[in-house]
């Protein structure tokens, strides 16, 4: 996984681009009718039950726009909220609050939705050894926040991008001439380039599971689109030789069944690509 410093850098890039995109040369609505010296206060109001996420990120946005803005926080990231709750107050320059408003709301609404969905999946896995993972099926340019939201909801992050872990999927294996060749070429490449990266290999059937196990150095096997019975067989075949991960058709109805097959991880793109934003608003008071 990427380092904390790399993740922080991703967040700063995200914020800078989001503010550039939304404000451009200026917030002319505010500049036209609100004096530069005007000050005000606003509240982050919850309008839907769920898990709040993005509070810390909102503070980063406010800080970026105007370091003099003051935040009074009542509810922290990861806490359950209900309609009518106030998460924080922000006070200071009225123009700065309005410049920050849309980026803060868009981000927190989506992050809270992801955290809420993740928490639902985490609860469904209680009593099993399986942990829920996100995927790279994220919104372009917003990945850092979406993966942060998964962690806030109690899930774990898969690789951040293509550069911090190797995942040999069906296309890689087919283009490389087969699974065994793909693994061998990957290990040689990592050694030649002095890269210390974990290797995950996708299997489409039990035959491929057996082939993967013939190679050393595989960190985790991705048991992709297996039914429950074949997943159990795959877990038994793999044993403790490497970690296991189920993926494909994972939703609220299926996740518990896959967990009970004995896998270590379950990855679901639905955590990030199939959520509806939580209803939040920033209201002047």
C-alpha positions in Angstrom: 0.0 0.0 0.0 1.1 3.6 -0.5 2.7 5.5 2.4 0.9 8.1 4.6 3.0 10.8 2.9 1.9 9.6 -0.5 -1.7 9.5 0.6 -1.5 13.0 2.0 -0.1 14.2 -1.3 -3.0 12.6 -3.2 -5.4 14.5 -0.9 -3.7 17.8 -1.5 -3.7 17.3 -5.2 -7.4 16.4 -5.0 -8.3 19.5 -3.0 -6.3 21.8 -5.2 -7.9 20.5 -8.4 -11.5 20.5 -6.9 -11.1 24.1 -5.8 -9.7 25.0 -9.2 -12.5 23.3 -11.0 -15.2 25.0 -8.9 -13.9 28.5 -8.4 -11.7 29.1 -11.4 -10.8 32.8 -11.7 -13.3 33.7 -8.9 -16.6 33.1 -7.1 -18.3 36.0 -8.8 -21.7 35.4 -7.1 -20.0 36.0 -3.7 -17.7 38.7 -4.9 -20.6 40.6 -6.4 -22.8 40.8 -3.4 -20.8 40.0 -0.2 -18.2 42.5 1.1 -14.7 41.1 1.5 -14.8 42.0 5.2 -18.1 40.2 5.9 -18.0 37.4 8.4 -20.5 34.6 9.1 -21.2 31.2 10.4 -22.6 28.0 8.9 -23.6 24.5 10.2 -23.1 21.1 8.6 -26.6 19.7 8.9 -27.4 16.0 8.5 -30.6 15.3 6.6 -30.4 11.5 6.5 -29.4 8.7 8.9 -26.0 7.0 8.3 -22.3 7.1 9.1 -20.6 10.4 8.8 -17.4 10.6 6.8 -15.3 13.5 5.5 -15.1 15.7 8.6 -11.3 15.7 8.7 -11.3 16.2 4.9 -13.6 19.1 5.2 -11.2 20.7 7.6 -8.4 20.3 5.0 -10.6 22.0 2.4 -11.4 24.9 4.7 -7.8 25.3 5.6 -6.8 25.3 2.0 -9.3 28.0 1.1 -8.7 30.1 4.2 -6.5 29.2 7.1 -8.4 31.7 9.3 -11.7 29.8 9.1 -12.6 28.2 12.5 -14.2 24.8 12.9 -16.2 23.7 15.9 -16.7 19.9 15.6 -19.5 18.0 17.4 -19.4 14.6 15.5 -16.3 12.9 14.3 -15.7 10.7 11.3 -17.1 7.2 11.6 -19.8 8.1 14.1 -23.5 7.2 13.4 -25.7 10.2 12.7 -29.4 10.9 12.3 -31.5 13.4 10.5 -31.2 16.8 12.3 -27.7 16.3 13.7 -25.2 19.1 13.4 -21.7 17.8 12.6 -19.8 21.1 12.9 -19.9 24.9 12.7 -17.6 26.8 10.5 -17.1 30.5 11.0 -15.0 33.3 9.5 -15.0 35.1 6.1 -18.4 34.7 4.5 -16.8 34.6 1.0 -14.4 31.8 2.1 -17.2 29.7 3.6 -19.1 30.0 0.3 -16.0 29.1 -1.7 -15.6 25.9 0.3 -19.2 24.9 0.4 -19.7 22.8 -2.7 -16.4 20.9 -2.5 -17.0 20.1 1.2 -20.6 19.0 0.6 -19.9 17.0 -2.6 -17.1 15.2 -0.8 -18.8 14.6 2.5 -22.0 13.4 0.9 -20.2 10.7 -1.2 -17.8 9.8 1.6 -20.6 9.3 4.1 -22.5 7.2 1.7 -19.5 4.9 1.1 -18.8 4.7 4.9 -22.4 3.8 5.5 -22.4 1.1 2.9 -19.1 -0.3 4.2 -20.4 -0.4 7.7 -23.3 -2.4 6.5 -21.0 -5.0 4.9 -18.7 -5.1 8.0 -21.7 -5.9 10.2 -22.7 -8.7 7.8 -19.3 -10.2 8.2 -19.3 -10.2 12.0 -18.4 -13.6 13.4 -16.4 -14.7 10.4 -12.7 -14.2 9.7 -13.3 -12.4 6.4 -12.5 -8.7 6.0 -14.1 -6.4 3.4 -11.9 -4.7 0.8 -12.6 -2.0 -1.7 -11.3 -2.0 -5.3 -10.0 0.4 -8.0 -13.6 1.0 -9.2 -13.6 4.5 -7.9 -14.5 8.0 -9.2 -11.6 9.3 -11.3 -9.7 12.0 -9.4 -11.6 11.2 -6.1 -10.0 7.8 -5.2 -8.1 9.0 -2.1 -11.3 10.2 -0.5 -13.3 7.1 -1.5 -10.7 4.8 -0.1 -10.5 6.9 3.1 -14.3 6.6 3.5 -14.0 2.8 3.2 -11.6 2.8 6.2 -13.8 5.2 8.1 -16.7 2.7 7.6 -14.6 -0.2 9.1 -13.4 -1.7 5.8 -9.8 -2.2 4.5 -8.1 -0.8 1.4 -7.0 -3.0 -1.5 -4.1 -1.7 -3.5 -4.4 2.1 -4.1 -3.4 2.0 -7.8 -1.5 0.0 -10.3 1.9 0.8 -8.8 1.7 -0.3 -5.2 0.7 -4.0 -5.7 0.8 -6.5 -8.6 -2.5 -8.1 -9.5 -2.3 -10.6 -12.3 -5.8 -10.9 -13.7 -7.1 -13.0 -16.6 -6.0 -10.6 -19.3 -2.5 -10.4 -17.9 -2.2 -14.1 -17.7 -3.6 -14.7 -21.2 -1.3 -12.1 -22.8 1.7 -13.4 -20.9 1.1 -17.0 -22.2 -0.5 -18.4 -19.1 -0.5 -18.1 -15.3 2.8 -19.8 -14.7 4.6 -17.6 -17.2 2.9 -14.5 -15.9 4.0 -15.2 -12.3 7.6 -16.0 -13.4 7.9 -12.9 -15.6 6.5 -10.8 -12.7 8.9 -12.1 -10.1 11.8 -11.5 -12.6 10.7 -8.0 -13.3 10.3 -7.1 -9.7 13.8 -8.4 -8.9 15.4 -6.7 -11.8 13.8 -3.4 -10.9 14.4 -3.7 -7.1 10.6 -3.5 -6.4 9.2 -5.0 -3.2 5.6 -5.6 -4.2 3.1 -8.2 -3.2 1.6 -10.4 -5.9 -2.0 -11.3 -6.2 -3.1 -13.8 -8.9 -6.7 -14.2 -10.2 -8.1 -17.7 -10.7 -11.2 -18.5 -12.8 -11.6 -22.1 -11.8 -10.1 -24.8 -9.6 -7.6 -25.9 -12.2 -6.1 -22.4 -12.2 -6.0 -22.5 -8.4 -3.8 -25.7 -8.6 -1.6 -24.1 -11.2 -1.0 -20.9 -9.1 -0.1 -23.1 -6.1 2.8 -24.6 -8.1 4.5 -21.2 -8.1 6.2 -19.7 -5.1 5.9 -16.1 -4.0 2.1 -15.5 -4.5 0.8 -13.4 -1.6 -3.0 -13.9 -2.3 -5.2 -15.8 -4.7 -8.2 -14.0 -6.0 -11.0 -16.5 -6.2 -13.1 -14.7 -8.9 -16.7 -15.4 -9.7 -16.7 -18.8 -8.0 -19.9 -20.3 -6.6 -20.1 -21.2 -2.9 -19.2 -24.8 -3.2 -16.2 -24.2 -5.5 -15.1 -21.4 -3.2 -15.0 -23.9 -0.3 -13.0 -26.3 -2.4 -10.6 -23.5 -3.4 -10.0 -22.5 0.2 -9.4 -26.1 1.2 -6.9 -26.5 -1.7 -5.0 -23.3 -0.8 -4.9 -24.0 3.0 -2.3 -21.7 4.6 0.0 -21.5 1.6 -1.3 -18.0 0.9 -4.2 -15.7 1.6 -7.6 -15.9 -0.2 -9.9 -13.3 -1.6 -13.4 -13.7 -3.0 -14.7 -11.3 -5.7 -17.4 -11.1 -8.2 -21.2 -10.8 -7.6 -20.5 -9.7 -4.0 -23.5 -7.8 -2.5 -25.5 -7.7 0.7 -27.3 -11.0 -0.2 -24.1 -13.0 -1.0 -21.3 -11.5 1.1 -22.1 -13.6 4.3 -22.2 -16.8 2.3 -18.8 -16.2 0.8 -17.4 -15.3 4.2 -18.6 -18.6 5.6 -16.6 -20.4 2.9 -13.5 -19.5 4.9 -11.9 -16.8 2.7 -9.6 -14.1 4.3 -10.9 -11.2 2.3 -13.9 -10.2 0.2 -13.6 -7.4 -2.3 -16.5 -5.4 -3.6 -16.6 -2.7 -6.1 -20.1 -1.8 -5.0 -18.6 -0.1 -1.9 -17.6 2.8 -4.2 -19.3 2.5 -7.5 -22.9 1.9 -6.4 -23.8 4.4 -3.7 -26.2 7.3 -3.5 -24.9 10.4 -1.8 -26.0 11.0 1.8 -28.1 14.1 2.1 -26.2 16.8 3.9 -26.3 20.6 3.7 -24.3 23.6 4.9 -26.6 26.2 6.2 -25.8 29.8 7.3 -26.9 30.6 10.8 
